[in-house]
Amino acid sequence: MPVKEETSKRDINLGRIRVVLTILFFLCLGLTIASIFMDVGPSFYKCAAATIILHFVRESAVQMSEPKKS
């Protein structure tokens, strides 16, 4: 019989935040690519800046959700 591992509320919330940030990152990446070819929406520079910032925030959230190595 497998043992069910308990997940804390913090782990559940961090997982949800990671999913939301991943969705926002890929949405922003799509807008950045679209802004190269079309003149619809924000300019390329604004989209690229937002994509880079979301990448750093997403990677930070991934590191926060990993268990500490000590």
MMTF fields as JSON, N, C-alpha, C and O atoms, coordinates in Angstrom:
{
  "mmtfVersion": "1.0.0",
  "mmtfProducer": "UNKNOWN",
  "numBonds": 279,
  "numAtoms": 280,
  "numGroups": 70,
  "numChains": 1,
  "numModels": 1,
  "chainsPerModel": [1],
  "groupsPerChain": [70],
  "chainIdList": ["A"],
  "bondAtomList": [4, 2, 8, 6, 12, 10, 16, 14, 20, 18, 24, 22, 28, 26, 32, 30, 36, 34, 40, 38, 44, 42, 48, 46, 52, 50, 56, 54, 60, 58, 64, 62, 68, 66, 72, 70, 76, 74, 80, 78, 84, 82, 88, 86, 92, 90, 96, 94, 100, 98, 104, 102, 108, 106, 112, 110, 116, 114, 120, 118, 124, 122, 128, 126, 132, 130, 136, 134, 140, 138, 144, 142, 148, 146, 152, 150, 156, 154, 160, 158, 164, 162, 168, 166, 172, 170, 176, 174, 180, 178, 184, 182, 188, 186, 192, 190, 196, 194, 200, 198, 204, 202, 208, 206, 212, 210, 216, 214, 220, 218, 224, 222, 228, 226, 232, 230, 236, 234, 240, 238, 244, 242, 248, 246, 252, 250, 256, 254, 260, 258, 264, 262, 268, 266, 272, 270, 276, 274],
  "bondOrderList": [1, 1, 1, 1, 1, 1, 1, 1, 1, 1, 1, 1, 1, 1, 1, 1, 1, 1, 1, 1, 1, 1, 1, 1, 1, 1, 1, 1, 1, 1, 1, 1, 1, 1, 1, 1, 1, 1, 1, 1, 1, 1, 1, 1, 1, 1, 1, 1, 1, 1, 1, 1, 1, 1, 1, 1, 1, 1, 1, 1, 1, 1, 1, 1, 1, 1, 1, 1, 1],
  "groupList": [{"groupName": "MET", "atomNameList": ["N", "CA", "C", "O"], "elementList": ["N", "C", "C", "O"], "formalChargeList": [0, 0, 0, 0], "bondAtomList": [1, 0, 2, 1, 3, 2], "bondOrderList": [1, 1, 2], "singleLetterCode": "M", "chemCompType": "L-PEPTIDE LINKING"}, {"groupName": "PRO", "atomNameList": ["N", "CA", "C", "O"], "elementList": ["N", "C", "C", "O"], "formalChargeList": [0, 0, 0, 0], "bondAtomList": [1, 0, 2, 1, 3, 2], "bondOrderList": [1, 1, 2], "singleLetterCode": "P", "chemCompType": "L-PEPTIDE LINKING"}, {"groupName": "VAL", "atomNameList": ["N", "CA", "C", "O"], "elementList": ["N", "C", "C", "O"], "formalChargeList": [0, 0, 0, 0], "bondAtomList": [1, 0, 2, 1, 3, 2], "bondOrderList": [1, 1, 2], "singleLetterCode": "V", "chemCompType": "L-PEPTIDE LINKING"}, {"groupName": "LYS", "atomNameList": ["N", "CA", "C", "O"], "elementList": ["N", "C", "C", "O"], "formalChargeList": [0, 0, 0, 0], "bondAtomList": [1, 0, 2, 1, 3, 2], "bondOrderList": [1, 1, 2], "singleLetterCode": "K", "chemCompType": "L-PEPTIDE LINKING"}, {"groupName": "GLU", "atomNameList": ["N", "CA", "C", "O"], "elementList": ["N", "C", "C", "O"], "formalChargeList": [0, 0, 0, 0], "bondAtomList": [1, 0, 2, 1, 3, 2], "bondOrderList": [1, 1, 2], "singleLetterCode": "E", "chemCompType": "L-PEPTIDE LINKING"}, {"groupName": "THR", "atomNameList": ["N", "CA", "C", "O"], "elementList": ["N", "C", "C", "O"], "formalChargeList": [0, 0, 0, 0], "bondAtomList": [1, 0, 2, 1, 3, 2], "bondOrderList": [1, 1, 2], "singleLetterCode": "T", "chemCompType": "L-PEPTIDE LINKING"}, {"groupName": "SER", "atomNameList": ["N", "CA", "C", "O"], "elementList": ["N", "C", "C", "O"], "formalChargeList": [0, 0, 0, 0], "bondAtomList": [1, 0, 2, 1, 3, 2], "bondOrderList": [1, 1, 2], "singleLetterCode": "S", "chemCompType": "L-PEPTIDE LINKING"}, {"groupName": "ARG", "atomNameList": ["N", "CA", "C", "O"], "elementList": ["N", "C", "C", "O"], "formalChargeList": [0, 0, 0, 0], "bondAtomList": [1, 0, 2, 1, 3, 2], "bondOrderList": [1, 1, 2], "singleLetterCode": "R", "chemCompType": "L-PEPTIDE LINKING"}, {"groupName": "ASP", "atomNameList": ["N", "CA", "C", "O"], "elementList": ["N", "C", "C", "O"], "formalChargeList": [0, 0, 0, 0], "bondAtomList": [1, 0, 2, 1, 3, 2], "bondOrderList": [1, 1, 2], "singleLetterCode": "D", "chemCompType": "L-PEPTIDE LINKING"}, {"groupName": "ILE", "atomNameList": ["N", "CA", "C", "O"], "elementList": ["N", "C", "C", "O"], "formalChargeList": [0, 0, 0, 0], "bondAtomList": [1, 0, 2, 1, 3, 2], "bondOrderList": [1, 1, 2], "singleLetterCode": "I", "chemCompType": "L-PEPTIDE LINKING"}, {"groupName": "ASN", "atomNameList": ["N", "CA", "C", "O"], "elementList": ["N", "C", "C", "O"], "formalChargeList": [0, 0, 0, 0], "bondAtomList": [1, 0, 2, 1, 3, 2], "bondOrderList": [1, 1, 2], "singleLetterCode": "N", "chemCompType": "L-PEPTIDE LINKING"}, {"groupName": "LEU", "atomNameList": ["N", "CA", "C", "O"], "elementList": ["N", "C", "C", "O"], "formalChargeList": [0, 0, 0, 0], "bondAtomList": [1, 0, 2, 1, 3, 2], "bondOrderList": [1, 1, 2], "singleLetterCode": "L", "chemCompType": "L-PEPTIDE LINKING"}, {"groupName": "GLY", "atomNameList": ["N", "CA", "C", "O"], "elementList": ["N", "C", "C", "O"], "formalChargeList": [0, 0, 0, 0], "bondAtomList": [1, 0, 2, 1, 3, 2], "bondOrderList": [1, 1, 2], "singleLetterCode": "G", "chemCompType": "PEPTIDE LINKING"}, {"groupName": "PHE", "atomNameList": ["N", "CA", "C", "O"], "elementList": ["N", "C", "C", "O"], "formalChargeList": [0, 0, 0, 0], "bondAtomList": [1, 0, 2, 1, 3, 2], "bondOrderList": [1, 1, 2], "singleLetterCode": "F", "chemCompType": "L-PEPTIDE LINKING"}, {"groupName": "CYS", "atomNameList": ["N", "CA", "C", "O"], "elementList": ["N", "C", "C", "O"], "formalChargeList": [0, 0, 0, 0], "bondAtomList": [1, 0, 2, 1, 3, 2], "bondOrderList": [1, 1, 2], "singleLetterCode": "C", "chemCompType": "L-PEPTIDE LINKING"}, {"groupName": "ALA", "atomNameList": ["N", "CA", "C", "O"], "elementList": ["N", "C", "C", "O"], "formalChargeList": [0, 0, 0, 0], "bondAtomList": [1, 0, 2, 1, 3, 2], "bondOrderList": [1, 1, 2], "singleLetterCode": "A", "chemCompType": "L-PEPTIDE LINKING"}, {"groupName": "TYR", "atomNameList": ["N", "CA", "C", "O"], "elementList": ["N", "C", "C", "O"], "formalChargeList": [0, 0, 0, 0], "bondAtomList": [1, 0, 2, 1, 3, 2], "bondOrderList": [1, 1, 2], "singleLetterCode": "Y", "chemCompType": "L-PEPTIDE LINKING"}, {"groupName": "HIS", "atomNameList": ["N", "CA", "C", "O"], "elementList": ["N", "C", "C", "O"], "formalChargeList": [0, 0, 0, 0], "bondAtomList": [1, 0, 2, 1, 3, 2], "bondOrderList": [1, 1, 2], "singleLetterCode": "H", "chemCompType": "L-PEPTIDE LINKING"}, {"groupName": "GLN", "atomNameList": ["N", "CA", "C", "O"], "elementList": ["N", "C", "C", "O"], "formalChargeList": [0, 0, 0, 0], "bondAtomList": [1, 0, 2, 1, 3, 2], "bondOrderList": [1, 1, 2], "singleLetterCode": "Q", "chemCompType": "L-PEPTIDE LINKING"}],
  "groupTypeList": [0, 1, 2, 3, 4, 4, 5, 6, 3, 7, 8, 9, 10, 11, 12, 7, 9, 7, 2, 2, 11, 5, 9, 11, 13, 13, 11, 14, 11, 12, 11, 5, 9, 15, 6, 9, 13, 0, 8, 2, 12, 1, 6, 13, 16, 3, 14, 15, 15, 15, 5, 9, 9, 11, 17, 13, 2, 7, 4, 6, 15, 2, 18, 0, 6, 4, 1, 3, 3, 6],
  "groupIdList": [1, 2, 3, 4, 5, 6, 7, 8, 9, 10, 11, 12, 13, 14, 15, 16, 17, 18, 19, 20, 21, 22, 23, 24, 25, 26, 27, 28, 29, 30, 31, 32, 33, 34, 35, 36, 37, 38, 39, 40, 41, 42, 43, 44, 45, 46, 47, 48, 49, 50, 51, 52, 53, 54, 55, 56, 57, 58, 59, 60, 61, 62, 63, 64, 65, 66, 67, 68, 69, 70],
  "secStructList": [7, 7, 7, 7, 7, 7, 7, 7, 2, 2, 2, 2, 2, 2, 2, 2, 2, 2, 2, 2, 2, 2, 2, 2, 2, 2, 2, 2, 2, 2, 2, 2, 2, 2, 2, 2, 2, 7, 7, 7, 1, 1, 7, 2, 2, 2, 2, 2, 2, 2, 2, 2, 2, 2, 2, 2, 2, 2, 2, 2, 2, 2, 2, 2, 2, 1, 7, 7, 7, 7],
  "xCoordList": [0.849, 0.0, 0.895, 1.699, 0.77, 1.63, 1.255, 0.097, 2.263, 2.06, 1.78, 2.536, 0.691, 0.324, 1.168, 1.211, 1.83, 2.686, 1.85, 1.106, 1.982, 1.233, 1.899, 3.119, 1.093, 1.617, 1.063, -0.119, 1.925, 1.5, 0.776, 0.86, 0.072, -0.654, 0.309, -0.021, 1.501, 2.52, 2.941, 3.078, 3.147, 3.537, 2.448, 2.734, 1.21, 0.087, 0.016, -0.168, 0.162, 0.113, 1.289, 1.11, 2.486, 3.641, 3.457, 3.88, 2.84, 2.563, 1.603, 1.785, 0.592, -0.375, 0.284, 0.027, 1.133, 1.836, 2.738, 2.821, 3.415, 4.278, 3.482, 3.94, 2.295, 1.461, 1.015, 1.075, 0.572, 0.124, 1.281, 1.11, 2.457, 3.608, 4.043, 4.46, 3.948, 4.308, 3.343, 3.768, 2.054, 1.06, 1.301, 1.278, 1.532, 1.792, 3.068, 3.121, 4.099, 5.358, 5.156, 5.608, 4.482, 4.301, 3.334, 3.489, 2.356, 1.475, 2.27, 2.108, 3.119, 3.944, 4.96, 5.245, 5.503, 6.432, 5.733, 6.309, 4.5, 3.723, 3.465, 3.551, 3.145, 2.948, 4.234, 4.209, 5.364, 6.646, 6.941, 7.363, 6.722, 6.959, 5.981, 6.363, 4.722, 3.723, 4.032, 3.751, 4.609, 4.888, 6.038, 6.201, 6.833, 7.885, 7.264, 7.714, 6.237, 5.67, 4.442, 4.15, 3.723, 2.494, 2.583, 3.306, 1.841, 1.816, 0.546, -0.155, 0.262, -0.922, -0.453, 0.417, -1.011, -0.633, 0.556, 0.893, 1.19, 2.327, 3.524, 3.589, 4.459, 5.652, 6.528, 6.368, 7.453, 8.338, 9.16, 9.339, 9.665, 10.526, 9.784, 10.341, 8.542, 7.74, 7.469, 7.556, 7.139, 6.872, 8.135, 8.084, 9.266, 10.52, 10.914, 11.355, 10.761, 11.095, 10.202, 10.684, 8.911, 7.988, 8.302, 8.189, 8.691, 9.037, 10.273, 10.309, 11.277, 12.506, 12.221, 12.717, 11.433, 11.096, 10.299, 10.562, 9.328, 8.544, 9.406, 9.163, 10.408, 11.322, 12.066, 12.163, 12.594, 13.322, 12.402, 12.797, 11.192, 10.237, 9.841, 9.724, 9.635, 9.263, 10.38, 10.115, 11.621, 12.75, 12.918, 13.28, 12.66, 12.737, 11.666, 11.926, 10.472, 9.396, 9.73, 9.412, 10.364, 10.768, 11.793, 11.707, 12.763, 13.788, 13.184, 13.61, 12.203, 11.565, 10.776, 10.674, 10.219, 9.387, 10.182, 9.638, 11.474, 12.305, 12.726, 12.953, 12.83, 13.262, 14.714, 15.543, 14.989, 16.347, 17.283, 16.908, 18.512, 19.532, 20.465, 21.266, 20.364, 21.258, 21.714, 22.476],
  "yCoordList": [-1.174, 0.0, 1.238, 1.413, 2.108, 3.291, 4.301, 4.424, 5.0, 6.016, 7.342, 7.771, 7.989, 9.273, 10.374, 10.512, 11.145, 12.21, 13.464, 13.892, 14.039, 15.247, 16.458, 16.612, 17.301, 18.546, 19.705, 19.744, 20.625, 21.77, 22.788, 22.758, 23.678, 24.729, 25.623, 26.124, 25.817, 26.638, 25.991, 26.679, 24.675, 23.968, 24.029, 24.171, 23.923, 23.999, 25.392, 25.52, 26.439, 27.798, 28.091, 28.746, 27.621, 27.819, 27.101, 27.607, 25.943, 25.227, 25.993, 26.05, 26.574, 27.373, 28.615, 28.986, 29.254, 30.446, 30.084, 30.831, 28.936, 28.496, 28.283, 28.642, 27.703, 27.466, 28.789, 28.952, 29.728, 31.026, 31.77, 32.352, 31.756, 32.435, 31.794, 32.493, 30.476, 29.788, 30.168, 30.418, 30.211, 30.605, 32.041, 32.327, 32.947, 34.341, 34.493, 35.302, 33.716, 33.788, 33.394, 34.103, 32.273, 31.832, 32.737, 32.909, 33.31, 34.289, 35.525, 36.038, 35.988, 37.157, 36.848, 37.695, 35.628, 35.217, 35.202, 35.619, 34.725, 34.747, 36.153, 36.421, 37.067, 38.47, 39.087, 39.895, 38.709, 39.241, 38.796, 39.602, 37.526, 37.023, 37.653, 37.997, 37.804, 38.413, 39.885, 40.396, 40.571, 41.998, 42.24, 43.354, 41.207, 41.351, 41.455, 42.253, 40.656, 40.554, 41.43, 41.809, 41.754, 42.548, 43.785, 43.812, 44.784, 46.026, 46.074, 47.085, 44.985, 44.891, 44.691, 43.858, 45.434, 45.292, 46.168, 47.099, 45.866, 46.672, 46.532, 45.611, 47.457, 47.417, 46.223, 45.624, 45.895, 44.754, 44.942, 43.993, 46.148, 46.387, 46.191, 45.65, 46.626, 46.427, 44.94, 44.453, 44.228, 42.791, 42.031, 41.129, 42.4, 41.711, 41.959, 41.037, 43.189, 43.507, 42.722, 42.179, 42.665, 41.916, 40.424, 39.754, 39.896, 38.482, 38.159, 37.143, 39.012, 38.794, 38.854, 38.023, 39.822, 39.95, 38.743, 38.215, 38.302, 37.12, 35.869, 34.986, 35.783, 34.637, 34.594, 33.539, 35.751, 35.786, 35.484, 34.774, 36.011, 35.77, 34.295, 33.7, 33.71, 32.293, 31.4, 30.455, 31.677, 30.885, 31.035, 30.077, 32.223, 32.45, 31.648, 31.09, 31.589, 30.81, 29.318, 28.607, 28.848, 27.442, 27.144, 26.12, 28.043, 27.839, 27.888, 27.137, 28.753, 28.846, 27.59, 27.211, 26.942, 25.778, 24.502, 23.498, 24.511, 23.335, 23.232, 24.247, 22.012, 21.863, 22.31, 22.199, 22.811, 23.278, 22.097, 21.054, 22.258, 21.225, 21.618, 22.542, 20.915, 21.218, 19.967, 20.044],
  "zCoordList": [0.0, 0.0, 0.0, 0.916, -1.02, -1.074, 0.014, 0.413, 0.465, 1.493, 0.808, -0.064, 1.204, 0.615, 1.26, 2.483, 0.415, 0.913, 1.128, 0.245, 2.307, 2.638, 1.979, 2.03, 1.369, 0.803, 1.614, 1.955, 1.906, 2.717, 1.844, 0.616, 2.503, 1.802, 1.029, -0.046, 1.585, 0.914, -0.403, -1.414, -0.4, -1.617, -2.678, -3.867, -2.245, -3.181, -3.809, -5.019, -2.985, -3.503, -4.429, -5.456, -4.086, -4.961, -6.294, -7.333, -6.27, -7.509, -8.401, -9.617, -7.799, -8.57, -9.148, -10.293, -8.356, -8.834, -10.006, -10.981, -9.915, -11.017, -12.292, -13.377, -12.174, -13.356, -13.973, -15.192, -13.152, -13.649, -14.312, -15.383, -13.683, -14.268, -15.581, -16.504, -15.669, -16.91, -18.032, -19.161, -17.726, -18.732, -19.18, -20.378, -18.232, -18.578, -19.395, -20.321, -19.059, -19.79, -21.25, -22.15, -21.493, -22.871, -23.641, -24.85, -22.972, -23.609, -24.025, -25.132, -23.134, -23.431, -24.531, -25.378, -24.511, -25.564, -26.918, -27.923, -26.947, -28.188, -28.678, -29.876, -27.75, -28.141, -28.658, -29.587, -28.058, -28.506, -29.931, -30.761, -30.217, -31.567, -32.555, -33.674, -32.146, -33.024, -33.28, -34.364, -32.288, -32.471, -33.452, -33.951, -33.729, -34.732, -36.123, -36.946, -36.386, -37.721, -37.938, -39.072, -36.874, -37.007, -36.12, -35.125, -36.504, -35.733, -34.88, -34.856, -34.188, -33.34, -31.908, -31.654, -30.982, -29.583, -29.229, -29.961, -28.103, -27.655, -28.597, -29.411, -28.469, -29.31, -28.935, -27.872, -29.83, -29.609, -28.346, -27.583, -28.112, -26.946, -25.629, -24.674, -25.577, -24.362, -24.13, -23.002, -25.206, -25.081, -24.682, -23.846, -25.282, -24.966, -23.513, -22.827, -23.041, -21.65, -20.683, -19.689, -20.977, -20.112, -20.141, -19.115, -21.292, -21.396, -20.565, -19.872, -20.631, -19.859, -18.364, -17.602, -17.945, -16.521, -16.042, -14.961, -16.836, -16.461, -16.406, -15.584, -17.27, -17.231, -15.898, -15.271, -15.463, -14.195, -13.014, -12.089, -13.036, -11.948, -11.916, -10.845, -13.096, -13.175, -12.659, -11.916, -13.034, -12.55, -11.036, -10.352, -10.518, -9.082, -8.35, -7.284, -8.915, -8.296, -8.302, -7.349, -9.364, -9.428, -8.338, -7.661, -8.172, -7.138, -5.751, -4.874, -5.525, -4.213, -3.88, -2.713, -4.896, -4.632, -4.463, -4.002, -4.829, -4.636, -3.172, -2.515, -2.668, -1.279, -1.089, -1.992, 0.096, 0.417, 0.543, 1.078, 0.045, 0.185, 1.312, 1.169, 2.44, 3.55, 4.254, 5.218]
}
